Amino acid sequence: MKIDYQLAEQWIQPNARVLDLGCGDGSMLAYLTQKLNIFGYGIELDQEKINDCIAKGVNVVEQDLNDGLSRFADQSFDTVVMARALQAVDAPDQLLLDMLRVGREVIVTFPNFAHWQNRIHLGIKGMMPMSEALPFAWYNTPNIHLCTFNDFEKLCEEHDIHIINRFAVQESEERYPALLAKFIKLNPNLLADVAIYRVTKQD
């Protein structure tokens, strides 16, 4: 998750109000609080991870993200963050719009199902792929709405969502950086296994 931290630090302003959906053990909020003096608030369902948040001094509430964000007022946060969980909720399109309602900007990351290794795995083996970005078998995966760069950008277009930044990540690129560095930006839908977007709602 190092790249997530780096981009969050780059895209979030000091002293900002930040809501982290599916905040896990609170590590990102704790990091941003230390680096940027943000006011952070997390939502998490796993009780053990909630306890970890509390131990780190992170403000957290227990809630299922499928219940939406009705407890939060419009534009009550500067940035809403959701790292690698959008594809695991019942209605990702509605949750994305709700995130943009409560926050001026949204940073969202998700595994790219159109990655070339997934295509080859499915095409040759005829079985659902497993990878670093998708480390689950079909029968125990939390991912119920897998998508691609192209799918997400089409969704943004349909709902007048403006893409401020897009970052394409190949999690295994450290093993062969020279091979991917030249090509990943040319075709992220094929070569990147994780998508990171910073978006806002157009007026």
N, C-alpha and C positions, 0 to 999 in steps of 0.2 A: 504493500500500500504506500510505499515511499513516494511515488509519483503523485498520488492523490494528495498527500500532505504538501508537497512542493507547490502544486497548482493552487490548492486552497489558500496557501500563504500568499501566493502571487495575486490571486483574484479577489481576496477578501480584504477590506480596508481595516486599519487599526480602529479599535473601539466599536466595531460593528456588532450588531445584534444577529446572532447566528443560531439557526435551528437545524439540528442534525437528526435526520430520520433514520431509524435503525442504527443508532449510534454505537452499538456494540459495548465494549468496555469503557468507552469514553475517551480513548486515547487521542483521537483527532481533536476533540473539543479541548482537552487538557493541553495539547500541543499549541493550538491556536490561542488559547488563553495566555499561555506563557509567552508566545512570540508576538501576538498582536493586541493583547489586552482586550479580547472580545468579551461580550456578554453571551455566553453559550447556554443552550438549552437542548437537551436530548430526549428522544423518544425511543424506547426499547421495550421489548416484550419478555426477553429472557431474564429471569430473576437473578441468576448468577452474574450476568453482565451488568444488571442494574446495581448490584452490590459493589461491583468493581468501579462503576461510575461514582458511586457515593464515596468510596474509599479515595478516589482521585479528587474529590471535591467538585464533581461535575453535577450540575442541575439536571435531573432526569425524571421522567414520568413514565409509568408503565402503561403501554397502550398498544393495541394491534393497529398497524398502519392501514389495514382494510377498513377501519372505522372512520377514516378521513381526518381532517384537521379543523373540524367545526369549533373546537375549543379556542382557536386562535383568531384574533381579529384581522381584518384586511390590512396588508402592508405593515404588520407588526414586527417583521424582521427585515434586515437588510439583505441577508442571504440565507437560503434554505439549501442544505446539502443532503444528498442521498447517494451513498456509495454502494454500488453493486447490489441494490435491492429492488429497483424499480420493476425488474422482470419477475419478481417473486410475489407481487401483490395481485389482487383479484382484478382491479381495473386501473392499470398503469396510466391510461390517458386521463382519467378523472383525477387521479392523485396528482399527476403533473400539473394540471390546471389549478388544483387546490393549493399546491406548493407555490405557484405563481400568484395566487390570490393573497397569501399571507406573507410572501417575500418579494422584494423588488427584483432580486435575481435568484436563479436556481443553478446549482452545480450538481449534475447527475452523472453517474458512471454506471456502465452495464457491460456484460460480456457480449462480444460481437459474434453472433451465431453464423455469420457468413464467412468467417475466417477460413483460409484455404485448407487448414488441417481438418476442420470440421467437414468441409465439403468432400475431401478425399475419403475421410473415415466413413461418412455416410454413403458415398458413391461406391466405394470398393467393398466395404464390409456389410453394408446394408443395415447398420446398427447405429443407434444414437451415439454421437461422439462424446468422449471424455477428454479433458485437457486441463492445463493449469487454470484457465479462466472458468472452465466448466467441470469441476472435479467431482461430479456426482453421476451415479447410474440413473437410468431413466425412471426407475421405480422408487428412488428415494431423493430425487432432486427437489429443492424448493422452487426451482425456476419453472413457472407455469406460462409465462408469456415471453419466450425468447424472441429477440429481435436483432436487427442489424443497423449499421450506420444509415443505410438508405431508408429503412422503415422509420427510424426515429425522425429523420429529417422530413419525411413525408408527413408525419404526424404534426411536426412543428408548422409546416406549411399550411396544413388544413385548419389549424387553430390560431393562425397569425402570431406564432411564437417566434421571436427574433433570436437567432443564434449569434451570440457575441463571440464566443471562442469554441473551437473544436480541437481536441487533442487525441491522436491515435496512438495506442500503446500496444507494443508486442512484448508480453511479459518475459519471453525467453530471449529477447534481443541481446542481453548481456553476453550470451554464449556465441553470438555471431553478429556483432553490431555493424561491421562493415558491409555485410550482405544486405541488411535491411534499411540502413540509414538513407540510402539513395532512393528507395522505392516506396517506403511505407506511406509517405505523404501523397504519392501519386495515386495510390489506390488503397485507402484505409479499409474499405469494405472487404477487400480480399486479404490484406496483409496484417491488419491489426486485430488482436484478439480482445482488446478492451477499448471501449469508447468513453471519452470524457467530454461533456458538454457544459458550457456556461450559457444560460439562456435568460431571456426576459420576455414579458408580454408586451406586444405592440399595442399602442393606444388605438 
